[in-house]
Amino acid sequence: MVDATVGAGLQNDCNFRKDNGRGVRHVCKQFVTLCGKLNLLSPSTVVIDGSKFKGVNNRDRNYTTGKLKRRREELEHSIERYFYRLDRMDQKAPDVVEIQAPALKEKLASLKEALVELDALELELDKTKDKQISLADARSLRTRGTGIVGYNVQSAVEPDNHLIVAHEVTNQFNDHSQLSPMAIAAKQAMAVDELDAVADRGYFKGEGVLACDEAGITVYVPRPTTSNNQAKGLYDKADFHYIAQGDEYQCPAGERLKRRMNTQEQGKTIIRYWTSNCGTCALKTKCTTGKERRVSRWEREDVLDAMRERLDRHLEMMRVRRDTVEHPFGTLKRWMGAEHFLMKRLHTVGTEMSLHVLAYNLKRVINLLGVEGLLRALYALLIALFFAPRCLVVPHAR
């Protein structure tokens, strides 16, 4: 009777999250708004970070190239084993053969169908960008030392009181495209005109930095080193100084690399710069193994240059990031237990995350103000709304 009661309670809990997603997300956002009215949010800065959370999806329902290969080997080995058992049926008594042979043939047919399904999955796998197929919304995500089937949860945290001002559950395997959506969501949640957003180098993407700049958000994201020139003992692009006045680069030898041509790469205009004097340069062996050294520049790389200069002058922003991001995710994972999410679909997992974020923020505010302080603040807000009807939007009667 106790087990049935517990099971019914869990079912009701799941149904609540499934049926009330929009309302839960709205309450979560409204509580952030309340925190702003109580002056509990940093007025100008958020730290953006992501973390991998385990999903309910079984690993057997998620396929990568390696998993499909291992699964095929397992199926082929099983088929060989059943064929071997069928071949030895003539050594058994007729009544045993009559019982076992149909079951073995049925199992062989099932294994052959599984191989056909595997062929179809391999064709679909070749079409995917991240080379994986998941039969649910959870994805195979890389983590330190291993991988999990789950979700990449994004958050924007204000550094003063470590309150989560915006969050999103994604199944993207990296953070490259998450900078501008999270920063813009945080700016809207905090209702500010200008905002500083700090993130690690995993969020670096030119288009995202540009989108933030156009939205009035000042970004601090280190640029990752993607070239292996330094490992080869060659000059890196950072050794070439861009001169905006003449739209040209100056190389370590003092030569000017002129603008030569434009190309289109992945929807972006890329400008190429080079000089014809590389052949006689004394530093050529330290610069390039080709005929000449060419430098590429995105047409909106000025926003990236400005961000690099900001980082050079404000190294403390990276310290702010380190001091902010660990607490919220660590607390949430400890609360959620080993399996993390209990729901299966992306939208219901998002609702589940909103409930956890709401509980986290609520507990943080109680720690800051106390239960009585929070209740007084809520009461004062309700009184203000009640006696200021002009602040409310009343729909016209039809």
C-alpha angles and dihedrals in degrees: 000000000000091000091051091050092050091047092051090049092052091047091052090048091052092047091050091055092043096049101038105045096127094047094048092050090048093052090048091054093045091054089055088052089052090051088054092052089051090053092241096129127083103252097220116018142062131175116219121207141153135214135187116246124190118247132208091248110116116235088239088066093056121073134194129170091268094047092049090051092050091045091052091051090050092050094047091049091051092049091052090050093052092046088052091052091049091051090056094050092099088069092061130080115273094244091053090048090051090055101039104035097066091047092051092048090049090051091049091051090051092051092049090051089051089054090052090051089049090054090054091048091052091054090050091045092058089058096053123096098222094037097241138104124205123192087208133036094267114096137203104261130187117240133171108299097349144017135254136200104237146078139309104232116201125202139178111209127188110227101222100068100001094243117162107237098176136010140173136187114223136169093215112130094221140026100240096111098036102079102084098037092052095042093049091046090051092049091052093046092051093044093222130144096220131027140179114220121194126193140154126262092270087077095055113126125140095224092051093050090049092049090052092048091052090049093055094257120136109215130207109192124144115234113239120230108244099167122085093206093110091055088053092050093250130131115271125222088257088067089064114082117216116220108202095191093064098024091235142112129240115216126213089264092056097253120137118236108212127212106262113165147351126230136180118237122175091337094310128112109237121193122209123212129189145142131227093224098077092100093066097037117120090214096052094109089057093047113042144351092212134077092275139356113254124195122202125209132185112232090239096042088121089084089054092048090052091050092050090052090050091053091049089056098039109043089154089076090073089052089052088054094051092048094049112040103059101060102060098044093042091051094047094049091049090053095045096052131217098317095045104193123045098185123079112208125070096242094048091044086053090054090049090052091049090055091052092047091049090051091047094050092044092053092047091053091048089052089051101041105015124234093283092047092052092047091050090050092050091047092050090050092051092048090050091051092046095051095039104058090155087072091059124085109233116192117233116253114251 
